């Protein structure tokens, strides 16, 4: 006998049933806040509720304004350098940054604005699990219901339906929105952004990206094959609620509509084509592309190539006819010349479309890619290099995505780095085509689950797995088997509180507050820590080469070949002022920078000796360095 549960003992929820029926009949009348009576009245024919002045097309959700404001709020953090965790610290152009990507993106705004050519991210798919990216506006269910007016602060309901799914979408959108805004600022004018997603948030993401990047800059929605782990066969005879999902998406947007994608090809499964002659006609209509070819000039339309390229193709075919046609086929001649030559001919009688002018298409085992990428799987079934990480992205997929940008020296950014697949893919692509792409990877130090294989293997966070994977990938490429001698290193930085102590106006003990700010730099931070915060605030690339010299026992840093000098020693005595200043001047004269030189010192290093500070500034200014500041 079935036991009576609490749920069974409840009376029938007639109101709930009525709402469910209503939702079936009028789904448009329901939002995440419940039933919209004005929309319902309109659907039932009441024209009096029409007020189109209040309606605007676009994606809106509770918290959008606050999410936008979050993107505009400056970060109070910094990035601390970690040379001991890095590979090839002094020479690499690659960065690995450990920290919340929202704060990191804010910190990169000055140094990398309009410099990133390609951004790829694989954000959380919002499958129902809690977010680890919990920003200041993170809503608990209680807070969400109160904020949206579904519940009063005393706990009583005020709306007819509480939609936890709506909260889920709202929370995800509020997480993504500020990050995409900040990411757009980093994109160069010929930049592009690619975002992986599945069915859960595809529609929301598409509208969000239209909002941030502009609907006119949408390029493609790629579909990529997803391995189905277990088919719904157990209850197949009874019918399925839904079919197994066999693919995921990658949304592609550009910074502006003029960007041209790299035409990618892939190997076809069917039999390779043979060379063939085709009509040399484009189908478009540009007067500048109408010119005389072999005695024929079209009156409308256009030729396929420029006149220079067409003339060369005519000469190529004439060379073949005169010297090689009795020895080999045109296809053999084409292959002998590296499969690069183009050919144009004219049918002898001149009959046919457009005067009988034809061009030759060589045989091919490949075809141009479309938006159908189901020949590539989303994830790799094996664990990359035996590292414990669930469902790592397929490195071949990311390698192909990065190759969509035509620039082989592109700066690539992934601020949901995960296992480090994008950094791996960038290095592999460089090894394959000789490019000099660089990669910035950002990953939250998310703790690995207690009973996970990663924890058992000694990895305390996802970011530790990322760094280990990138190191192993570099070693593999540098091995004798591959022999790649390009950049496989990376500089590690970690998000932390700013080196500059923040003023706290809320402290009740004013005397103690004033005393604590006699040294306004946080205790324990190194000169290198201060130097890299200075670079961030000045908008300098974090991978820029830094030279050092010892002058009067003090370390002097030169950045950008003498554009910026820094002496961040904690103490500068009166008798050290002149030799340090003269050392900087001598080095600056030696480097002869093209731009004005800026010099920075640690303010507390002068020990409140205003005479010493004035003397330092005077010596430098008298010799042409007028930009002298202290931290």
C-alpha positions as CSV (number, residue, x, y, z in Angstrom):
1,X,0.0,0.0,0.0
2,X,1.3,3.5,-1.0
3,X,1.9,5.7,2.0
4,X,0.2,9.1,2.1
5,X,2.8,11.8,1.8
6,X,2.5,15.4,2.8
7,X,2.0,16.3,-0.8
8,X,-0.8,13.8,-1.2
9,X,-2.5,15.1,1.9
10,X,-2.7,18.6,0.5
11,X,-6.0,19.9,-1.0
12,X,-6.0,20.3,-4.7
13,X,-4.3,23.5,-5.9
14,X,-7.1,24.8,-8.0
15,X,-5.5,28.2,-8.6
16,X,-2.3,26.5,-9.7
17,X,-4.2,24.3,-12.1
18,X,-6.0,27.3,-13.5
19,X,-2.7,29.1,-14.1
20,X,-1.2,26.0,-15.8
21,X,-4.2,25.9,-18.2
22,X,-3.9,29.6,-18.8
23,X,-0.2,29.3,-19.6
24,X,-1.0,26.6,-22.2
25,X,-3.5,28.8,-23.9
26,X,-1.7,32.1,-23.6
27,X,2.1,31.6,-23.2
28,X,2.8,35.2,-24.4
29,X,1.0,36.6,-21.3
30,X,3.5,35.1,-18.9
31,X,7.0,36.4,-18.1
32,X,9.4,35.5,-15.3
33,X,7.3,37.8,-13.0
34,X,4.1,35.8,-13.6
35,X,0.9,36.7,-15.5
36,X,0.9,40.1,-17.3
37,X,-2.8,41.1,-17.2
38,X,-2.4,43.8,-19.8
39,X,-1.0,41.3,-22.3
40,X,-3.8,38.9,-21.5
41,X,-6.4,41.5,-22.0
42,X,-4.8,42.4,-25.4
43,X,-4.8,38.7,-26.4
44,X,-8.5,38.5,-25.5
45,X,-9.2,41.4,-27.9
46,X,-9.1,44.5,-25.5
47,X,-7.5,47.1,-27.7
48,X,-7.7,49.7,-24.9
49,X,-4.4,48.4,-23.4
50,X,-2.4,49.3,-26.4
51,X,0.3,51.9,-25.7
52,X,3.1,51.2,-28.2
53,X,5.1,54.2,-26.8
54,X,6.1,52.0,-23.8
55,X,7.2,49.0,-25.9
56,X,10.8,48.8,-27.2
57,X,12.4,45.9,-29.0
58,X,15.3,44.3,-27.1
59,X,16.4,41.9,-24.5
60,X,15.5,43.1,-21.0
61,X,15.6,41.4,-17.6
62,X,15.6,42.4,-13.9
63,X,19.1,43.6,-13.1
64,X,20.3,44.6,-16.6
65,X,21.0,48.2,-15.6
66,X,22.9,47.1,-12.5
67,X,24.9,44.6,-14.6
68,X,25.8,47.4,-17.0
69,X,26.9,49.6,-14.1
70,X,29.1,46.8,-12.8
71,X,31.0,46.9,-16.1
72,X,31.5,50.6,-15.6
73,X,32.7,50.4,-12.0
74,X,36.5,50.4,-11.8
75,X,38.4,47.6,-10.2
76,X,40.3,48.1,-7.0
77,X,42.6,45.2,-7.7
78,X,45.9,44.5,-9.4
79,X,47.7,41.6,-11.0
80,X,50.7,40.2,-9.0
81,X,53.5,38.7,-11.1
82,X,54.4,35.1,-10.3
83,X,57.7,34.3,-12.2
84,X,58.2,31.2,-10.2
85,X,55.1,29.6,-11.6
86,X,55.8,30.8,-15.2
87,X,57.6,29.4,-18.2
88,X,60.1,31.6,-20.1
89,X,59.2,34.7,-18.0
90,X,61.6,37.1,-19.7
91,X,60.7,36.3,-23.3
92,X,57.2,34.9,-23.6
93,X,54.3,36.9,-25.0
94,X,51.6,34.6,-23.5
95,X,49.8,35.4,-20.2
96,X,48.0,33.2,-17.7
97,X,45.9,35.2,-15.2
98,X,44.4,33.6,-12.2
99,X,41.3,35.4,-10.9
100,X,37.7,36.4,-11.4
101,X,37.5,37.3,-15.0
102,X,35.2,40.3,-14.4
103,X,37.9,42.1,-12.3
104,X,40.7,40.9,-14.7
105,X,38.9,42.3,-17.7
106,X,38.6,45.6,-16.0
107,X,42.3,45.7,-15.2
108,X,43.2,44.9,-18.8
109,X,41.2,47.8,-20.3
110,X,44.0,50.3,-20.5
111,X,46.8,47.9,-21.6
112,X,44.8,46.0,-24.2
113,X,42.0,48.2,-25.5
114,X,41.5,47.6,-29.2
115,X,44.4,45.1,-29.3
116,X,42.8,41.7,-29.1
117,X,42.1,40.2,-32.6
118,X,40.2,37.1,-31.4
119,X,38.2,36.2,-28.3
120,X,37.0,32.7,-27.7
121,X,35.1,31.8,-24.6
122,X,33.3,28.7,-23.3
123,X,31.1,30.1,-20.5
124,X,29.0,28.1,-18.0
125,X,26.0,26.7,-20.0
126,X,23.6,27.4,-17.1
127,X,22.4,23.8,-16.8
128,X,21.1,24.4,-13.3
129,X,24.2,24.2,-11.2
130,X,25.2,27.1,-9.0
131,X,27.5,29.7,-10.5
132,X,31.1,30.1,-9.3
133,X,31.2,33.5,-10.8
134,X,29.3,35.3,-8.1
135,X,29.4,39.0,-8.7
136,X,28.2,41.7,-6.3
137,X,24.7,41.5,-7.8
138,X,24.4,37.7,-7.3
139,X,20.7,36.9,-6.4
140,X,19.6,34.2,-4.0
141,X,16.1,32.9,-4.8
142,X,14.8,35.0,-1.8
143,X,16.5,38.2,-3.0
144,X,15.4,37.5,-6.6
145,X,11.7,37.1,-5.6
146,X,11.8,40.3,-3.5
147,X,13.6,42.3,-6.2
148,X,11.2,41.3,-8.9
149,X,8.2,41.9,-6.7
150,X,7.1,38.3,-6.5
151,X,7.5,38.2,-2.7
152,X,7.1,40.8,0.0
153,X,9.8,41.2,2.6
154,X,7.5,39.4,5.1
155,X,7.6,36.3,2.9
156,X,4.1,36.5,1.4
157,X,3.6,36.0,-2.3
158,X,2.4,38.9,-4.5
159,X,2.4,37.3,-7.9
160,X,0.5,34.3,-9.2
161,X,3.6,32.4,-10.4
162,X,7.2,32.2,-9.1
163,X,9.5,31.3,-11.9
164,X,12.8,29.8,-10.7
165,X,13.7,29.3,-14.4
166,X,13.3,33.1,-14.9
167,X,15.7,33.7,-12.1
168,X,18.1,31.3,-13.7
169,X,18.1,33.2,-17.0
170,X,18.3,36.5,-15.2
171,X,21.3,35.4,-13.1
172,X,23.1,34.0,-16.2
173,X,22.5,37.2,-18.3
174,X,23.6,39.4,-15.4
175,X,26.8,37.4,-15.2
176,X,27.5,37.5,-19.0
177,X,26.5,41.1,-19.8
178,X,29.3,43.1,-18.1
179,X,31.9,40.6,-19.2
180,X,30.9,40.9,-22.9
181,X,30.8,44.7,-22.6
182,X,34.4,44.7,-21.3
183,X,35.5,42.1,-23.8
184,X,34.2,44.3,-26.7
185,X,36.4,47.2,-25.5
186,X,39.5,44.9,-25.9
187,X,38.6,43.9,-29.5
188,X,40.6,45.5,-32.3
189,X,38.6,47.0,-35.2
190,X,39.3,43.8,-37.2
191,X,38.6,41.6,-34.1
192,X,36.1,38.8,-33.7
193,X,34.5,37.0,-30.8
194,X,33.4,33.4,-30.7
195,X,31.2,32.0,-27.9
196,X,30.4,28.3,-27.3
197,X,26.9,27.6,-26.0
198,X,24.2,24.9,-25.9
199,X,20.4,24.9,-26.1
200,X,19.9,26.2,-22.5
201,X,20.9,29.8,-23.2
202,X,21.4,29.9,-27.0
203,X,18.4,32.2,-27.6
204,X,19.4,34.5,-24.7
205,X,23.0,34.6,-25.7
206,X,22.2,35.4,-29.4
207,X,20.0,38.4,-28.3
208,X,22.6,39.5,-25.7
209,X,25.4,39.5,-28.3
210,X,23.2,41.4,-30.7
211,X,22.8,43.9,-28.0
212,X,26.5,44.2,-27.2
213,X,28.2,43.7,-30.6
214,X,25.4,44.8,-32.9
215,X,23.0,42.6,-34.9
216,X,24.7,43.8,-38.0
217,X,28.0,42.2,-36.8
218,X,26.6,38.7,-36.4
219,X,28.5,36.4,-38.8
220,X,27.5,32.8,-38.2
221,X,26.0,30.3,-35.8
222,X,28.3,27.3,-36.1
223,X,27.0,23.8,-35.2
224,X,29.6,21.4,-33.7
225,X,29.0,17.7,-33.1
226,X,28.4,16.6,-29.5
227,X,29.2,13.1,-28.4
228,X,26.0,11.5,-27.0
229,X,27.0,9.5,-24.0
230,X,23.9,7.5,-23.5
231,X,20.9,7.3,-25.8
232,X,17.4,7.3,-24.4
233,X,16.6,3.8,-25.4
234,X,15.2,2.4,-22.2
235,X,11.9,4.2,-22.6
236,X,11.9,4.6,-26.3
237,X,8.9,2.4,-26.9
238,X,6.9,4.6,-24.6
239,X,7.9,7.8,-26.4
240,X,10.5,10.5,-25.6
241,X,10.0,13.9,-24.1
242,X,12.8,15.2,-26.3
243,X,15.5,13.9,-28.7
244,X,19.1,13.5,-27.6
245,X,21.0,16.7,-28.3
246,X,23.6,15.9,-31.0
247,X,25.4,19.3,-31.3
248,X,26.3,22.6,-29.7
249,X,26.8,26.1,-31.1
250,X,29.5,28.6,-31.6
251,X,28.2,32.1,-32.1
252,X,30.5,34.3,-34.3
253,X,30.5,38.1,-34.1
254,X,32.9,40.7,-35.4
255,X,33.8,44.2,-34.1
256,X,32.6,45.7,-37.4
257,X,30.9,44.4,-40.5
258,X,33.9,44.9,-42.8
259,X,36.0,42.0,-41.2
260,X,36.7,39.2,-43.7
261,X,36.9,35.7,-42.3
262,X,39.7,33.3,-43.3
263,X,38.2,30.8,-45.8
264,X,38.9,27.5,-44.2
265,X,38.9,24.1,-46.1
266,X,38.5,20.6,-44.8
267,X,39.0,17.2,-46.4
268,X,36.0,15.7,-48.0
269,X,34.9,12.1,-47.5
270,X,33.7,11.7,-51.1
271,X,36.0,11.1,-54.1
272,X,38.3,14.0,-54.9
273,X,37.3,16.2,-57.9
274,X,39.1,16.4,-61.2
275,X,40.2,19.6,-62.9
276,X,37.6,21.3,-65.1
277,X,37.0,24.4,-67.2
278,X,34.2,26.7,-66.2
279,X,32.8,30.0,-67.3
280,X,35.0,32.9,-66.1
281,X,32.1,34.9,-64.8
282,X,31.3,36.2,-61.3
283,X,27.6,37.0,-61.6
284,X,28.1,40.4,-59.8
285,X,28.0,43.8,-61.7
286,X,31.1,46.0,-61.2
287,X,32.1,48.2,-64.1
288,X,35.7,48.3,-62.9
289,X,35.9,44.5,-63.4
290,X,34.8,44.6,-67.0
291,X,37.8,44.6,-69.4
292,X,39.0,43.0,-72.6
293,X,40.0,39.3,-72.4
294,X,41.2,37.5,-75.6
295,X,39.2,39.9,-77.8
296,X,36.0,40.0,-75.8
297,X,34.8,42.8,-73.5
298,X,31.5,42.3,-71.6
299,X,28.9,45.1,-71.6
300,X,27.4,44.1,-68.2
301,X,28.4,42.0,-65.2
302,X,32.0,41.4,-64.3
303,X,35.0,39.0,-64.6
304,X,36.0,36.9,-61.7
305,X,39.5,38.3,-61.2
306,X,41.4,41.6,-61.6
307,X,42.9,42.3,-65.0
308,X,46.4,41.7,-63.8
309,X,45.6,38.3,-62.4
310,X,43.6,37.4,-65.6
311,X,46.5,38.4,-67.9
312,X,48.9,36.3,-65.8
313,X,46.5,33.3,-66.1
314,X,46.3,33.7,-69.9
315,X,50.1,33.7,-70.1
316,X,50.3,30.6,-67.9
317,X,48.0,28.7,-70.2
318,X,49.9,29.9,-73.3
319,X,53.2,28.7,-71.7
320,X,51.6,25.3,-71.1
321,X,50.3,25.0,-74.7
322,X,53.6,26.0,-76.3
323,X,56.1,24.0,-74.2
324,X,54.3,21.2,-72.2
325,X,51.0,20.2,-73.7
326,X,52.7,17.4,-75.8
327,X,54.4,16.1,-72.7
328,X,51.8,16.1,-69.9
329,X,48.2,16.9,-69.0
330,X,47.3,20.3,-67.7
331,X,46.6,18.7,-64.3
332,X,50.1,17.2,-64.2
333,X,51.6,20.6,-65.2
334,X,49.6,22.3,-62.5
335,X,50.8,19.8,-59.9
336,X,54.4,20.1,-61.0
337,X,54.2,23.9,-60.4
338,X,53.0,23.6,-56.8
339,X,49.3,23.6,-57.5
340,X,49.3,27.4,-57.6
341,X,49.0,28.4,-61.2
342,X,45.8,29.8,-62.7
343,X,44.7,29.4,-66.3
344,X,42.4,31.2,-68.7
345,X,41.5,30.2,-72.3
346,X,38.9,31.0,-74.9
347,X,36.9,28.4,-76.8
348,X,38.2,28.3,-80.4
349,X,35.0,29.3,-82.1
350,X,34.3,31.9,-79.4
351,X,30.8,30.5,-78.8
352,X,29.3,30.1,-75.4
353,X,28.5,32.5,-72.6
354,X,30.7,35.7,-72.4
355,X,32.6,35.1,-75.6
356,X,33.6,31.5,-74.6
357,X,36.2,32.8,-71.9
358,X,36.8,30.0,-69.4
359,X,39.1,29.5,-66.3
360,X,40.4,26.2,-65.0
361,X,39.5,24.9,-61.5
362,X,42.1,22.5,-60.2
363,X,41.3,19.1,-58.6
364,X,40.7,19.2,-54.8
365,X,40.4,16.8,-51.9
366,X,39.0,19.6,-49.8
367,X,36.0,21.9,-49.7
368,X,35.3,25.3,-48.1
369,X,33.8,25.1,-44.6
370,X,30.2,26.2,-44.1
371,X,28.5,26.8,-40.7
372,X,28.1,23.0,-40.4
373,X,31.1,21.8,-38.4
374,X,29.7,18.5,-37.4
375,X,32.8,16.8,-38.7
376,X,34.5,18.1,-35.5
377,X,33.5,17.0,-32.0
378,X,33.0,19.6,-29.2
379,X,34.9,17.7,-26.5
380,X,37.7,15.2,-26.3
381,X,37.0,11.8,-24.9
382,X,40.4,11.3,-23.4
383,X,41.9,13.4,-20.7
384,X,44.4,15.7,-22.2
385,X,47.9,14.5,-21.3
386,X,46.3,12.3,-18.6
387,X,45.3,15.4,-16.6
388,X,42.1,15.0,-14.5
389,X,39.6,17.4,-16.2
390,X,36.1,16.5,-17.2
391,X,35.0,17.1,-20.8
392,X,37.9,19.3,-22.0
393,X,37.2,21.2,-25.2
394,X,38.5,19.5,-28.4
395,X,41.8,21.3,-29.1
396,X,41.3,20.7,-32.9
397,X,38.0,22.6,-32.7
398,X,39.6,25.6,-31.0
399,X,42.6,25.5,-33.3
400,X,40.2,25.7,-36.3
401,X,38.2,28.5,-34.7
402,X,41.4,30.6,-34.1
403,X,42.3,30.0,-37.7
404,X,39.1,31.8,-38.7
405,X,41.1,35.1,-38.2
406,X,43.4,35.8,-41.1
407,X,46.1,37.4,-38.9
408,X,48.8,34.9,-38.0
409,X,50.2,37.3,-35.4
410,X,46.8,37.8,-33.7
411,X,46.5,38.3,-29.9
412,X,43.9,35.8,-28.6
413,X,42.0,36.0,-25.4
414,X,40.1,33.3,-23.5
415,X,38.6,34.5,-20.2
416,X,36.9,31.2,-19.3
417,X,40.1,29.2,-19.9
418,X,39.1,26.0,-18.2
419,X,41.7,23.3,-18.9
420,X,43.7,25.7,-21.0
421,X,42.6,24.3,-24.4
422,X,42.8,27.7,-26.2
423,X,46.4,28.4,-25.1
424,X,47.3,24.8,-26.3
425,X,45.5,25.4,-29.6
426,X,47.2,28.7,-30.3
427,X,50.6,27.1,-29.8
428,X,49.7,24.2,-32.1
429,X,48.4,26.5,-34.8
430,X,51.7,28.5,-34.6
431,X,53.7,25.3,-35.0
432,X,51.6,24.3,-38.0
433,X,51.6,27.6,-40.0
434,X,54.5,29.5,-38.6
435,X,52.4,32.2,-37.0
436,X,53.3,34.3,-34.0
437,X,50.0,34.4,-32.2
438,X,50.0,35.1,-28.5
439,X,47.3,34.1,-26.0
440,X,45.9,35.6,-22.8
441,X,44.2,33.0,-20.6
442,X,42.1,33.9,-17.6
443,X,40.8,31.3,-15.1
444,X,39.1,31.5,-11.7
445,X,41.0,29.5,-9.1
446,X,37.8,27.4,-8.6
447,X,38.4,24.6,-6.0
448,X,38.3,21.1,-7.3
449,X,35.6,18.9,-5.8
450,X,36.7,17.1,-2.6
451,X,36.3,13.5,-3.9
452,X,37.4,14.3,-7.5
453,X,40.2,12.7,-9.4
454,X,41.8,16.1,-9.7
455,X,41.9,16.6,-5.9
456,X,43.4,13.1,-5.5
457,X,46.1,14.0,-8.0
458,X,47.0,17.0,-6.0
459,X,45.3,19.8,-8.0
460,X,43.6,22.1,-5.5
461,X,42.0,24.3,-8.2
462,X,41.0,24.3,-11.9
463,X,43.6,27.0,-12.6
464,X,46.4,24.6,-11.4
465,X,45.2,22.1,-14.0
466,X,45.2,24.8,-16.6
467,X,48.8,25.8,-15.9
468,X,49.9,22.1,-15.9
469,X,48.2,21.4,-19.2
470,X,49.8,24.4,-20.9
471,X,53.2,23.4,-19.7
472,X,52.8,19.9,-20.9
473,X,51.5,21.1,-24.3
474,X,54.6,23.3,-24.7
475,X,56.9,20.5,-23.8
476,X,55.3,18.3,-26.4
477,X,55.7,20.9,-29.1
478,X,59.3,21.5,-28.1
479,X,60.1,17.8,-28.2
480,X,62.3,16.3,-30.9
481,X,59.3,14.7,-32.5
482,X,57.7,18.0,-33.3
483,X,60.7,20.4,-33.1
484,X,58.7,23.6,-32.6
485,X,61.0,26.4,-31.4
486,X,58.4,29.1,-31.1
487,X,56.9,30.7,-28.0
488,X,55.5,28.0,-25.6
489,X,55.9,29.9,-22.4
490,X,53.5,32.0,-20.3
491,X,53.7,34.6,-17.6
492,X,51.5,33.9,-14.6
493,X,49.7,36.7,-12.8
494,X,47.3,36.5,-9.9
495,X,44.4,38.9,-9.1
496,X,44.9,40.6,-5.7
497,X,44.0,43.8,-3.8
498,X,45.8,46.9,-5.2
499,X,49.3,47.6,-3.9
500,X,48.0,51.1,-3.1
501,X,46.2,51.1,0.2
502,X,42.6,52.3,-0.1
503,X,41.4,55.2,2.1
504,X,38.7,54.0,4.5
505,X,36.5,56.9,5.5
506,X,34.3,54.7,7.6
507,X,36.9,54.0,10.3
508,X,36.0,55.6,13.7
509,X,39.7,56.0,14.8
510,X,40.9,58.8,12.6
511,X,44.4,59.0,14.2
512,X,45.0,55.3,13.5
513,X,43.7,55.7,10.0
514,X,46.1,58.6,9.3
515,X,49.0,56.8,10.8
516,X,48.3,53.7,8.6
517,X,48.4,55.9,5.5
518,X,51.9,57.3,6.2
519,X,52.9,54.4,4.1
520,X,50.1,54.1,1.6
521,X,51.5,51.0,-0.1
522,X,50.5,47.6,1.3
523,X,53.2,46.0,3.4
524,X,54.9,42.9,2.0
525,X,54.5,43.7,-1.7
526,X,57.7,43.5,-3.9
527,X,59.1,46.1,-6.3
528,X,58.0,43.8,-9.1
529,X,54.4,43.9,-7.7
530,X,54.5,47.7,-7.8
531,X,56.0,47.8,-11.2
532,X,53.3,45.7,-12.9
533,X,50.5,47.7,-11.3
534,X,52.3,50.8,-12.6
535,X,52.3,49.2,-16.1
536,X,48.5,48.4,-15.8
537,X,47.7,52.0,-14.8
538,X,49.9,53.4,-17.6
539,X,48.3,51.1,-20.2
540,X,51.5,49.1,-21.0
541,X,51.4,45.6,-22.4
542,X,52.2,43.1,-19.5
543,X,54.4,41.1,-21.9
544,X,56.6,44.1,-22.7
545,X,60.4,43.5,-22.2
546,X,61.8,45.0,-19.0
547,X,65.4,45.7,-18.6
548,X,67.1,46.3,-15.2
549,X,70.3,48.0,-14.0
550,X,71.9,48.6,-10.7
551,X,72.7,52.2,-10.0
552,X,74.1,53.3,-6.6
553,X,72.9,50.0,-5.2
554,X,69.3,50.6,-6.4
555,X,67.5,48.6,-9.1
556,X,66.3,50.8,-12.0
557,X,63.8,49.4,-14.5
558,X,63.5,50.5,-18.1
559,X,60.3,49.7,-20.0
560,X,59.6,50.3,-23.7
561,X,63.2,51.1,-24.5
562,X,63.4,54.1,-22.2
563,X,59.9,55.5,-22.5
564,X,59.3,54.6,-18.8
565,X,61.9,54.3,-16.0
566,X,61.1,53.3,-12.4
567,X,63.0,53.1,-9.2
568,X,60.8,51.5,-6.6
569,X,63.4,50.9,-3.9
570,X,61.8,51.5,-0.4
571,X,64.6,53.9,0.6
572,X,66.4,56.8,-1.2
573,X,68.8,58.7,1.0
574,X,70.0,62.3,0.3
575,X,73.4,61.2,-0.8
576,X,71.8,58.7,-3.3
577,X,69.6,61.2,-5.1
578,X,72.3,62.6,-7.5
579,X,73.9,59.2,-8.6
580,X,70.4,57.6,-9.1
581,X,69.3,60.6,-11.2
582,X,72.5,60.6,-13.3
583,X,72.2,56.9,-13.8
584,X,68.7,57.3,-15.2
585,X,69.8,60.2,-17.5
586,X,72.8,58.3,-18.8
587,X,70.6,55.2,-19.6
588,X,68.0,57.4,-21.2
589,X,70.6,59.1,-23.5
590,X,71.9,55.6,-24.4
591,X,68.4,54.3,-25.4
592,X,67.3,57.6,-27.0
593,X,63.5,56.8,-26.9
594,X,61.2,58.2,-29.6
595,X,58.5,59.4,-27.1
596,X,58.7,61.5,-23.9
597,X,60.3,59.7,-20.9
598,X,58.3,59.2,-17.7
599,X,60.1,58.4,-14.4
600,X,58.4,56.9,-11.3
601,X,59.6,56.6,-7.7
602,X,58.1,55.3,-4.5
603,X,56.9,58.3,-2.5
604,X,57.7,56.9,0.9
605,X,61.3,56.2,-0.3
606,X,62.1,59.9,0.4
607,X,61.1,59.5,4.1
608,X,59.2,62.9,4.0
609,X,62.4,64.6,2.9
610,X,60.9,67.2,0.6
611,X,64.4,68.6,-0.2
612,X,65.6,65.2,-1.5
613,X,62.4,64.8,-3.6
614,X,62.7,68.3,-5.0
615,X,66.4,67.7,-5.9
616,X,65.6,64.5,-7.7
617,X,62.9,66.2,-9.8
618,X,65.1,69.3,-10.5
619,X,68.0,67.2,-11.8
620,X,65.8,65.2,-14.1
621,X,63.8,68.2,-15.4
622,X,67.0,70.2,-16.0
623,X,68.1,67.4,-18.4
624,X,64.8,67.2,-20.3
625,X,62.8,64.6,-18.3
626,X,59.8,66.6,-17.2
627,X,57.4,63.8,-16.4
628,X,58.4,62.7,-12.9
629,X,55.9,61.1,-10.5
630,X,55.8,59.1,-7.3
631,X,53.6,56.2,-6.2
